[in-house]
Amino acid sequence: MKRTTLKLIGLWITLYLLCSFTVYALENQDSTIINKDQVDGRVEQTKGKIKEVTGKVVGDKQMEVEGSIQKNMGKVQAGYGDLKQDIKDKK
């Protein structure tokens, strides 16, 4: 029961952050155009961080490690998206 509750809380936090990021991007659409890799990478970073912290809180080392890996993979994907955007902007 405890683990299920934590997963639901993590899901809600992730959805909130995703919606906030989307609203921000839409409001600043004139100056900020983001690509799919940037969005997906940042979403994965957030989900990974939540999973990592949840693993620490409940004492689940495997979940903590999985979250860390997911967070770092999200950083890589977001960085790739940023690089693509920089190249596109310089053209």
Backbone as numpy.savetxt, mean C-alpha at the origin, in Angstrom:
# Nx Ny Nz CAx CAy CAz Cx Cy Cz
-11.07 -15.93 17.01 -11.90 -14.73 17.01 -11.03 -13.48 17.01
-10.01 -13.46 17.83 -9.14 -12.29 17.95 -8.43 -11.99 16.63
-7.93 -13.04 15.98 -7.20 -12.87 14.73 -8.14 -12.38 13.62
-9.35 -12.89 13.58 -10.33 -12.48 12.59 -10.67 -11.00 12.76
-10.82 -10.57 13.99 -11.12 -9.17 14.26 -9.98 -8.28 13.79
-8.74 -8.69 14.04 -7.60 -7.90 13.60 -7.52 -7.84 12.08
-7.84 -8.93 11.42 -7.83 -8.93 9.95 -8.89 -7.97 9.41
-10.06 -7.95 10.03 -11.12 -7.04 9.60 -10.72 -5.58 9.82
-10.09 -5.31 10.95 -9.62 -3.95 11.21 -8.59 -3.56 10.16
-7.66 -4.46 9.86 -6.66 -4.19 8.84 -7.29 -3.95 7.48
-8.31 -4.71 7.16 -9.01 -4.53 5.89 -9.66 -3.16 5.80
-10.31 -2.74 6.89 -10.95 -1.44 6.91 -9.93 -0.31 6.79
-8.82 -0.45 7.46 -7.78 0.58 7.37 -7.25 0.66 5.95
-7.02 -0.49 5.33 -6.53 -0.52 3.95 -7.52 0.14 3.00
-8.79 -0.19 3.15 -9.81 0.40 2.29 -9.90 1.91 2.50
-9.80 2.35 3.73 -9.84 3.78 4.02 -8.67 4.50 3.35
-7.47 3.94 3.49 -6.30 4.57 2.89 -6.39 4.58 1.37
-6.87 3.51 0.80 -7.03 3.43 -0.65 -8.02 4.48 -1.14
-9.13 4.60 -0.45 -10.13 5.59 -0.83 -9.57 7.01 -0.68
-8.84 7.25 0.40 -8.25 8.57 0.61 -7.27 8.91 -0.49
-6.44 7.94 -0.86 -5.46 8.15 -1.92 -6.16 8.42 -3.25
-7.22 7.70 -3.52 -7.96 7.88 -4.76 -8.61 9.26 -4.82
-9.21 9.68 -3.72 -9.83 11.00 -3.67 -8.78 12.08 -3.87
-7.63 11.93 -3.22 -6.55 12.90 -3.37 -6.11 12.98 -4.83
-5.95 11.83 -5.46 -5.51 11.81 -6.85 -6.54 12.45 -7.77
-7.80 12.21 -7.52 -8.85 12.80 -8.35 -8.95 14.31 -8.15
-8.77 14.77 -6.91 -8.83 16.20 -6.64 -7.67 16.94 -7.29
-6.53 16.30 -7.37 -5.33 16.93 -7.92 -5.02 16.38 -9.31
-6.03 16.07 -10.04 -5.88 15.42 -11.33 -5.12 16.29 -12.33
-5.26 17.59 -12.26 -4.57 18.46 -13.21 -3.06 18.37 -13.05
-2.59 18.36 -11.82 -1.15 18.39 -11.59 -0.56 17.01 -11.29
-1.37 16.08 -10.87 -0.86 14.78 -10.48 -1.55 13.69 -11.29
-0.81 13.09 -12.17 -1.33 11.95 -12.91 -0.48 10.76 -12.47
-1.14 9.74 -11.95 -0.42 8.60 -11.44 -0.72 7.38 -12.29
0.23 6.48 -12.33 0.02 5.27 -13.13 -0.35 4.10 -12.22
-0.74 3.02 -12.84 -1.22 1.84 -12.11 -0.17 1.27 -11.18
1.09 1.26 -11.60 2.15 0.72 -10.75 2.33 1.55 -9.48
2.20 2.86 -9.60 2.30 3.71 -8.42 1.19 3.42 -7.42
-0.03 3.31 -7.91 -1.17 3.05 -7.04 -1.06 1.66 -6.43
-0.86 0.65 -7.28 -0.79 -0.73 -6.78 0.35 -0.91 -5.79
1.48 -0.28 -6.07 2.63 -0.39 -5.18 2.34 0.21 -3.81
1.73 1.36 -3.80 1.43 2.00 -2.52 0.34 1.25 -1.74
-0.59 0.66 -2.45 -1.61 -0.16 -1.78 -0.95 -1.39 -1.16
-0.04 -2.03 -1.88 0.66 -3.20 -1.35 1.54 -2.82 -0.15
2.17 -1.64 -0.23 2.96 -1.16 0.91 2.09 -1.04 2.15
0.93 -0.45 1.98 0.01 -0.25 3.11 -0.47 -1.57 3.66
-0.88 -2.46 2.78 -1.36 -3.77 3.23 -0.24 -4.53 3.94
0.97 -4.45 3.42 2.10 -5.13 4.04 2.42 -4.57 5.41
2.37 -3.25 5.54 2.65 -2.61 6.84 1.61 -3.02 7.86
0.35 -3.05 7.45 -0.73 -3.46 8.36 -0.52 -4.91 8.78
-0.18 -5.77 7.84 0.05 -7.17 8.15 1.26 -7.33 9.08
2.30 -6.55 8.83 3.50 -6.61 9.66 3.19 -6.21 11.11
2.48 -5.11 11.28 2.13 -4.62 12.61 1.19 -5.60 13.31
0.23 -6.13 12.56 -0.69 -7.11 13.13 0.07 -8.33 13.62
1.04 -8.79 12.84 1.87 -9.92 13.25 2.63 -9.64 14.53
3.14 -8.42 14.67 3.84 -8.04 15.90 2.89 -8.04 17.09
1.69 -7.49 16.88 0.72 -7.37 17.97 0.27 -8.74 18.46
-0.01 -9.64 17.54 -0.51 -10.96 17.95 0.61 -11.96 18.20
1.85 -11.56 17.94 2.98 -12.46 18.18 3.15 -13.53 17.13
2.68 -13.27 15.92 2.80 -14.23 14.82 3.97 -13.81 13.93
5.11 -14.46 14.14 6.33 -14.09 13.43 6.19 -14.29 11.92
5.51 -15.34 11.48 5.34 -15.59 10.06 4.53 -14.47 9.40
3.46 -14.03 10.05 2.65 -12.95 9.50 3.47 -11.66 9.43
4.30 -11.44 10.45 5.15 -10.26 10.49 6.13 -10.26 9.31
6.75 -11.40 9.06 7.71 -11.51 7.96 7.00 -11.36 6.61
5.85 -12.00 6.46 5.08 -11.88 5.21 4.70 -10.42 4.96
4.31 -9.71 6.01 3.96 -8.31 5.87 5.14 -7.46 5.46
6.30 -7.76 6.03 7.51 -7.02 5.68 7.87 -7.23 4.21
7.77 -8.47 3.76 8.06 -8.78 2.36 7.07 -8.07 1.44
5.79 -8.14 1.78 4.75 -7.49 0.97 4.97 -5.98 0.92
5.33 -5.39 2.05 5.58 -3.95 2.12 6.75 -3.57 1.21
7.83 -4.34 1.28 9.00 -4.03 0.46 8.76 -4.26 -1.03
7.98 -5.26 -1.36 7.63 -5.48 -2.77 6.77 -4.32 -3.27
5.91 -3.79 -2.42 5.11 -2.63 -2.78 5.98 -1.40 -3.02
7.02 -1.24 -2.20 7.96 -0.13 -2.39 8.64 -0.22 -3.75
9.04 -1.44 -4.10 9.70 -1.65 -5.39 8.76 -1.31 -6.54
7.52 -1.79 -6.46 6.54 -1.53 -7.52 6.22 -0.04 -7.61
6.07 0.62 -6.47 5.79 2.06 -6.49 6.98 2.83 -7.07
8.19 2.40 -6.73 9.39 3.04 -7.27 9.47 2.88 -8.77
9.11 1.69 -9.26 9.08 1.45 -10.69 8.05 2.37 -11.36
6.89 2.52 -10.73 5.86 3.41 -11.26 6.33 4.86 -11.26
7.03 5.26 -10.20 7.56 6.62 -10.14 8.57 6.85 -11.26
9.43 5.87 -11.50 10.43 5.97 -12.57 9.74 6.09 -13.93
8.72 5.27 -14.16 7.98 5.36 -15.43 7.36 6.74 -15.60
6.82 7.27 -14.50 6.18 8.59 -14.55 7.21 9.67 -14.84
8.38 9.58 -14.22 9.44 10.57 -14.46 9.88 10.55 -15.92
10.02 9.36 -16.48 10.42 9.25 -17.88 9.34 9.84 -18.78
8.08 9.55 -18.47 6.97 10.07 -19.28 6.90 11.60 -19.18
7.12 12.14 -17.99 7.05 13.59 -17.79 8.17 14.33 -18.52
9.31 13.70 -18.70 10.46 14.35 -19.36 10.33 14.38 -20.86
9.42 13.61 -21.42 9.26 13.58 -22.88 8.62 14.83 -23.39
